[in-house]
Amino acid sequence: MNNQKQGRPWYKKSWVYTVILPIFIGVGIAIFGVLFEYVVVKPVENEPPTAIFARIGSLLWRTVPWIVGAVVLLLLIKSIVQKRGRARWAALWDFVTGLRFRAPVTVRKHRWAKARLAAEQQRDAKRLKFDAGYAKRSAEVAAERAAVRKPDWEIRPQEHRGQVNYALYNYAYPVSKVRLTAPSEYFDFGGYDPRFPDPFEGRIGGGFSGKYFEGQPTDNGMSEGVDFTIHYVDENGDPQEDLVTVKPALLKRAAADDEKVG
């Protein structure tokens, strides 16, 4: 059994349909035209054979341009019908239209447009690269901030120097640059700006002691409680804020203890 790949028959190959077949068709059309003219249009009676062949040869010679034209026409029609031929005509059209004359101003504008497009593409690429780097760094910073060790605050009344004051405690990690604020309609610091020396130690950091500050709650604070805002800088050097609320019951109990001490 022969496993070799068999080639296509000669009559099925593409060059036969592209060249040979249109030529045969064109020659056939030309010969038909000659015979039609000889037999139907201009018949001659009792013409000798030599004259017949001479007249046929003359007619065939005159029909050579028609044969060539028929072949070219068939080839054109075939190239238009086939998909590959249409693609070749489109490529030829693009080539021909690309050879059109351009004035110097048009050429200069075209070059400027290409340069501007290249600059915009380069700028967009840099912007995408910058955005990607910025997003990556932002994610890293967010992860660092999420992993930072935070303090744990508490404010409670504490007797200090013969009177009941308030003290700020840290039960977790040490921080720095601690400052305490509260709404003036709820707590009166008496002109005192509570800032505490660095570092503000915490229980986990090895030191634990309350930091006293002066002030008294107002009537609103006694009835509704006081929201203290603690401003500080964490171990990454980022400023942070925490909110600590002192309930009215604790404030009232502190006021009662202050009266007893007084």
VEXZA-425390 format. One record per residue (C-alpha): x, y, z; residue in one letter. Coordinates in steps of 0.25 Angstrom, whole numbers. Layout:
east;north;up;code
X;Y;Z;a $
...
END
This chain:
east;north;up;code
0;0;0;m $
6;13;-4;n $
5;24;7;n $
11;35;0;q $
2;47;-2;k $
-4;48;-16;q $
-3;61;-23;g $
-15;68;-29;r $
-18;65;-44;p $
-13;75;-54;w $
-26;79;-58;y $
-30;83;-44;k $
-18;91;-41;k $
-20;106;-39;s $
-10;111;-50;w $
-19;103;-60;v $
-31;111;-57;y $
-23;124;-55;t $
-16;124;-69;v $
-18;112;-78;i $
-34;112;-77;l $
-36;127;-80;p $
-27;126;-92;i $
-34;114;-98;f $
-47;121;-96;i $
-42;134;-102;g $
-37;126;-114;v $
-50;119;-115;g $
-58;132;-115;i $
-49;138;-126;a $
-50;125;-135;i $
-65;125;-133;f $
-65;140;-137;g $
-56;137;-150;v $
-65;125;-154;l $
-77;133;-151;f $
-72;145;-160;e $
-68;135;-171;y $
-80;126;-172;v $
-91;135;-168;v $
-88;150;-170;v $
-79;149;-182;k $
-80;136;-189;p $
-73;134;-203;v $
-78;124;-213;e $
-68;116;-222;n $
-56;121;-214;e $
-43;113;-216;p $
-37;106;-203;p $
-25;114;-204;t $
-33;127;-203;a $
-42;121;-192;i $
-30;118;-183;f $
-24;132;-187;a $
-36;139;-183;r $
-37;131;-170;i $
-23;134;-167;g $
-25;148;-169;s $
-37;148;-160;l $
-30;141;-149;l $
-19;151;-150;w $
-28;162;-149;r $
-35;155;-137;t $
-22;154;-129;v $
-25;167;-121;p $
-39;161;-118;w $
-33;148;-113;i $
-23;156;-104;v $
-34;165;-99;g $
-43;153;-96;a $
-33;146;-88;v $
-30;159;-80;v $
-44;161;-78;l $
-46;147;-73;l $
-34;148;-64;l $
-40;161;-58;l $
-54;156;-56;i $
-47;143;-49;k $
-39;152;-40;s $
-51;161;-36;i $
-59;148;-33;v $
-49;141;-24;q $
-46;146;-10;k $
-31;146;-12;r $
-32;154;-25;g $
-40;165;-18;r $
-30;165;-7;a $
-19;167;-17;r $
-27;178;-24;w $
-29;185;-11;a $
-14;185;-8;a $
-11;190;-22;l $
-21;202;-20;w $
-15;205;-6;d $
-1;205;-13;f $
-6;214;-24;v $
-13;224;-15;t $
-1;225;-6;g $
7;230;-18;l $
-1;243;-19;r $
6;256;-19;f $
6;263;-5;r $
10;278;-4;a $
21;281;6;p $
11;287;16;v $
3;275;16;t $
16;266;18;v $
20;275;30;r $
6;274;36;k $
6;259;34;h $
19;258;41;r $
15;268;52;w $
2;259;54;a $
11;246;55;k $
20;253;65;a $
9;258;73;r $
2;244;73;l $
16;238;77;a $
17;248;89;a $
3;245;94;e $
5;230;93;q $
18;232;101;q $
12;241;111;r $
0;231;113;d $
10;219;115;a $
18;227;126;k $
4;231;132;r $
0;216;133;l $
14;213;138;k $
13;224;149;f $
-2;220;152;d $
2;205;154;a $
14;209;163;g $
5;218;171;y $
-5;208;173;a $
5;198;177;k $
12;207;187;r $
-2;211;192;s $
-5;197;195;a $
8;195;202;e $
6;208;211;v $
-9;203;214;a $
-3;189;218;a $
7;196;227;e $
-3;205;233;r $
-12;193;236;a $
-1;186;242;a $
4;197;251;v $
3;194;266;r $
-8;204;272;k $
-10;209;286;p $
-22;206;295;d $
-27;218;302;w $
-35;221;315;e $
-39;234;322;i $
-43;233;336;r $
-44;242;349;p $
-32;241;358;q $
-29;248;371;e $
-16;257;369;h $
-10;267;379;r $
-22;268;388;g $
-33;268;377;q $
-39;260;367;v $
-34;262;353;n $
-34;253;340;y $
-23;244;335;a $
-20;238;321;l $
-16;224;321;y $
-10;215;310;n $
-12;200;311;y $
-4;196;298;a $
7;201;290;y $
15;214;292;p $
13;226;283;v $
18;240;283;s $
13;255;281;k $
0;252;289;v $
-9;264;290;r $
-23;264;296;l $
-35;272;291;t $
-50;272;294;a $
-62;281;291;p $
-62;294;299;s $
-77;293;302;e $
-75;279;308;y $
-61;280;315;f $
-54;293;320;d $
-39;291;321;f $
-38;305;327;g $
-28;310;317;g $
-19;298;318;y $
-15;291;306;d $
-12;276;310;p $
1;272;302;r $
9;260;308;f $
24;258;307;p $
30;247;298;d $
29;236;298;p $
15;233;304;f $
18;219;309;e $
8;208;309;g $
6;195;317;r $
12;187;306;i $
24;196;304;g $
29;193;318;g $
24;206;325;g $
10;209;330;f $
5;221;337;s $
-6;231;335;g $
-3;245;330;k $
-11;256;338;y $
-18;267;331;f $
-26;279;337;e $
-41;282;334;g $
-55;280;338;q $
-67;276;330;p $
-78;286;327;t $
-93;284;330;d $
-95;278;316;n $
-83;269;319;g $
-89;264;332;m $
-102;261;326;s $
-98;255;312;e $
-83;251;314;g $
-70;256;308;v $
-64;251;295;d $
-49;253;296;f $
-40;253;283;t $
-26;248;285;i $
-16;253;274;h $
-3;245;273;y $
8;240;264;v $
9;225;262;d $
22;217;261;e $
22;219;246;n $
22;234;248;g $
8;236;243;d $
-2;245;250;p $
-14;238;256;q $
-27;241;264;e $
-35;233;274;d $
-48;236;281;l $
-50;233;295;v $
-64;235;302;t $
-65;237;317;v $
-79;234;321;k $
-88;244;330;p $
-88;234;341;a $
-73;234;342;l $
-73;249;342;l $
-83;250;353;k $
-76;240;362;r $
-63;248;360;a $
-70;261;363;a $
-76;254;376;a $
-62;249;380;d $
-56;263;378;d $
-66;269;387;e $
-62;258;398;k $
-48;261;396;v $
-50;276;396;g $
END
